[in-house]
Amino acid sequence: MKRVLQTLAALAVLAGLAGGAVVGLGLYNVSARVGHLQGVSWVLHTTFRNSVRLRAARPAEMPDLSDPALIELGARHYDTACRSCHAAPGEAQSATMAAMVPAPPPIGQAVQGWKPYQLHWIVANGIKMSGMPPWPAQREDDVWPVVAFLSSVQQGMEGADYGTLTRLPDEEAPLAYCLGCHGDGGLAQVPPLNGQGAAYLEMALQAYRGGTRASGIMAQAAREVPPETMGDLARWFAAQPVAPIPPQDMPADLVERGRALVHADTGDPDVPACRACHGPDRSERSAFFPNLAGLPAPYLRTQLGLWRDGRRGGGPQAGLMRKAARHLDDSDIAALVAYYASLPAETGQ
C-alpha cells in the first residue's frame, strides 16, 4: 500500500511539473488556426449541454412567449447585441464569425433541442470559453423577450419575418433606433416616451448608460445612442404629442382601490403621495418623475415590483421610490397598476 501511495504521489508531482512547463514555457499552441486537440471539442460541447441541463430550473411562472410584442422586443435586442455572432434567421454568418474556435452556431441551429427555461439560463449566464457573455444586468426578467424571439426561431421564423420585426422607422439615427421600440405606444414591456419630461428622460438614459438602472436590453440600447445626443433626444420625445392610446380595460374595484392609494397620505413626511410625483394631475407632477397615466400594465407591474424588492435604481429619486414602494404587497401593486393603466394617456387626467 505504501508503494502504491508513493507511486501516486510521484505521478502527481510529474503531472504538476508537466502542467507547469506547458503554462510557464508556452508549450500549448493557443492559435485558433490549429483548433483543439482531437476529442476536445466533443468534451467541451457535451459538458456545456449537460451543465445547462443540470442548472437550468423550470420557473414557477413564465410570460406568454407567443406574445408578438415580446417577440418583437427580443428580436430588436438580438439585432444589435447578438446578430453579429449568430447571424439573423436564414442569413449566412460572416467569414470572421465562422472562423472562430469554437464557432458560434447560426441562430437557427443554436436554439435547437433547448426548452425555453434552458434558453433563458444560457442567455442570462453566458458560456465560458465561447465568447458568449452573461446578460449585462442583474435582472433576469428582461431576458424573457429574447427567449420569446428564440422560441419563434425554433418554430421556423424566416428571414422576411425577422426583417419585418427589426425594420426601423424612416427617421434619422439615433431617433429611428429609439422609435423602433418606444414609438406608436410602445410594446408590452416598453413605455411610450412621447410627452414625458425631458429632464426625466435624459436622467433615465444616463442611468441606463452608467449602469445605475439595471436592464440588459436598455444597457445595450443606451450605448447605441451617442452621449452628446441624449439631451436632444430627450427633448424631442418630450415635445411630441402623446399618442391617443385607448385606456386599458381594468377591473373597476382594482381601479378604485388604486385611486385611493394614489391620493392617500403615506404617513411618512419624507414620502409624498403618489400623485405628487406621478400625477395624474399635470400641475402636480415633478419634472424628474415619469407620468404613469396610460403606461402599459406589464411595464408598470414590473417596475413597481423592482422598486418594492430594492432592485431598481437610477437618478436622485431612487431612495425616495424605494421608501415609497417597500411596504407594497402584490395586491397594492395590482391596484396601482390598474388605476394608472386605466387612465387615458393622451390627457394624463
Disulfide bonds with the S-S distance in Angstrom:
none
